[in-house]
Amino acid sequence: MEQENKELLKKIAYLAIGIFSPDSNHFNEMVDEWIEKGKMTEEEGRKFVEDIMNKAKGVKSDLEKKIMDQGQSFYENIHVATTEQIEALEKRISALEKLHKEK
């Protein structure tokens, strides 16, 4: 369950990044439209896209880290057992059941 929620948070982060990504068709269409309307030259458009791509990589990395940190903080604050904790309890229960059967 915990892993599924972490994966869901990752997917949400990637969706948000994808919507605002310079890789998206909407971004490219916008820049192409500016070039066509003469608001920038092709060279300026290329430079603009390159600058945005470089900034987006940094923002993407920062956003991913913040989302993962927030997700971890969320789980720590709601006191949900981790997979490792549940597995440890299952082993203890099995050991106690085995001990009880031996008596």
C-alpha positions in Angstrom: 0.0 0.0 0.0 2.8 2.4 1.0 4.7 1.7 -2.3 1.5 2.1 -4.3 0.9 5.5 -2.7 4.5 6.6 -3.4 4.1 5.5 -7.0 0.8 7.5 -7.3 2.6 10.6 -5.9 5.3 10.1 -8.5 2.8 9.8 -11.3 1.0 12.9 -10.2 4.4 14.7 -10.1 5.2 13.5 -13.6 1.8 14.6 -14.8 2.2 18.1 -13.4 5.7 18.3 -14.9 4.5 17.0 -18.3 1.7 19.6 -18.5 4.1 22.5 -18.0 7.0 20.9 -19.8 8.8 22.6 -22.7 8.7 19.2 -24.3 4.9 19.4 -24.7 3.3 20.1 -28.0 1.6 23.2 -26.5 4.9 24.8 -25.7 6.4 24.1 -29.1 3.2 25.4 -30.8 3.3 28.6 -28.8 7.0 29.2 -29.8 6.3 28.4 -33.4 3.4 30.8 -33.4 5.6 33.6 -31.9 8.1 33.0 -34.7 5.4 33.0 -37.4 4.0 36.3 -36.0 7.4 37.8 -36.0 7.6 38.2 -32.3 11.0 36.4 -32.4 13.4 35.1 -34.9 14.0 31.4 -35.4 17.4 31.7 -33.7 15.7 33.5 -30.7 13.1 30.8 -30.6 15.8 28.1 -30.5 17.7 30.0 -27.7 14.4 30.5 -25.8 13.5 26.8 -26.0 17.0 25.8 -25.0 17.0 28.2 -21.9 13.5 26.9 -20.9 14.6 23.3 -21.3 17.6 23.9 -19.0 15.5 25.6 -16.4 12.8 23.0 -16.6 15.3 20.2 -15.9 16.3 22.0 -12.6 12.7 22.7 -11.7 11.7 19.1 -12.5 14.4 17.7 -10.2 13.5 20.2 -7.4 9.8 19.4 -7.8 10.3 15.6 -7.7 12.4 16.0 -4.6 9.9 18.2 -2.8 7.0 15.9 -3.7 8.9 12.8 -2.5 9.9 14.7 0.7 6.3 15.8 1.3 5.0 12.2 0.7 7.5 10.8 3.2 6.6 13.5 5.7 2.9 12.7 5.2 3.4 9.0 5.9 5.5 9.8 9.0 2.9 12.1 10.4 -0.1 9.8 9.9 1.6 6.9 11.6 1.0 4.3 8.9 3.0 1.1 9.3 5.6 0.6 6.6 5.9 -2.6 4.6 9.0 -3.5 6.6 7.2 -3.0 9.9 4.3 -5.1 8.8 6.7 -7.9 7.6 8.6 -7.7 11.0 5.3 -8.1 12.9 4.3 -11.0 10.7 7.5 -12.8 11.5 7.0 -12.2 15.2 3.5 -13.5 15.0 4.7 -16.6 13.2 7.4 -17.2 15.7 4.9 -16.8 18.6 2.4 -19.2 16.9 5.1 -21.7 16.4 6.2 -21.4 20.1 2.6 -21.7 21.2 2.0 -24.9 19.2 5.1 -26.5 20.6 3.8 -26.1 24.2 
